Amino acid sequence: MHVVAAPDKFRGTASARAVAAAVAKVARACGCTCDEAPVADGGEGTLDALGGPNRTSTVTGPLGDPVPAAWRRSGPTSRWNTRTRPG
């Protein structure tokens, strides 16, 4: 049997990557093959599911103050966690 471990995070408990790794560990222990494919819904946890942020920029927050925002660039594509850059 082949298992695809594609979980979102378990808020406050484990990241999507950690959950996928745990599912894969159990699947492999049972003799299955497993692909780990952590996912996210575009908010908190998205950058972690994609491999983690690899850049930081200063953006304008909701009250006009500068705030740091982590983001990820992969080739011509950038991904932002919209929760970190309101405004």
C-alpha positions in Angstrom: 0.0 0.0 0.0 1.2 3.6 -0.7 0.2 6.4 1.7 0.3 10.1 0.9 0.7 12.1 4.1 -0.7 15.5 3.3 -1.7 17.1 6.6 -2.2 20.7 7.6 -0.7 21.8 10.9 -2.1 20.8 14.2 -2.4 24.3 15.7 -0.4 24.7 18.8 0.8 21.2 18.7 2.8 20.3 15.5 3.7 21.8 12.2 2.4 20.2 8.9 6.0 18.9 8.3 6.1 17.2 11.7 2.7 15.6 11.2 3.6 14.4 7.8 6.8 12.9 9.1 5.0 11.2 12.0 2.4 9.7 9.6 5.2 8.5 7.2 7.1 6.9 10.1 4.1 4.8 11.1 3.2 4.0 7.5 6.8 2.8 6.8 6.8 0.8 10.1 3.7 -1.1 8.8 5.5 -1.9 5.5 3.9 0.8 3.4 5.6 3.3 1.2 4.8 7.0 1.9 5.2 10.4 0.3 5.3 13.4 2.6 3.4 16.4 1.3 2.7 18.9 4.1 0.0 21.5 3.1 -1.4 24.7 4.3 -4.4 27.0 3.6 -2.4 30.1 2.8 -2.3 31.5 6.3 -0.3 30.6 9.4 2.0 27.6 8.6 2.1 28.1 4.9 5.8 29.1 4.8 6.7 26.2 7.0 4.9 23.8 4.7 6.9 25.1 1.8 10.2 24.7 3.5 10.3 27.7 5.8 10.9 31.4 5.1 14.2 32.3 3.4 13.8 36.1 3.3 12.6 38.9 5.6 11.4 42.4 4.6 10.0 45.3 6.5 6.4 46.1 5.6 3.8 48.5 6.8 1.5 47.1 9.5 -2.2 47.9 10.1 -1.4 51.0 12.2 1.2 52.3 9.8 4.2 51.1 11.8 7.0 49.1 10.1 6.9 45.4 10.9 9.1 42.5 9.9 7.6 40.0 7.5 9.1 36.6 6.7 8.6 35.3 3.2 9.9 32.6 0.8 11.3 33.0 -2.7 11.7 30.0 -5.0 12.7 30.9 -8.5 10.4 33.6 -9.9 7.7 32.9 -7.2 7.4 34.5 -3.8 5.1 33.4 -1.0 4.0 35.6 1.9 2.1 34.6 5.0 -0.6 37.2 4.7 -1.1 37.1 8.5 2.4 38.7 9.0 1.8 41.6 6.7 -1.6 43.2 7.3 -2.1 46.7 6.2 
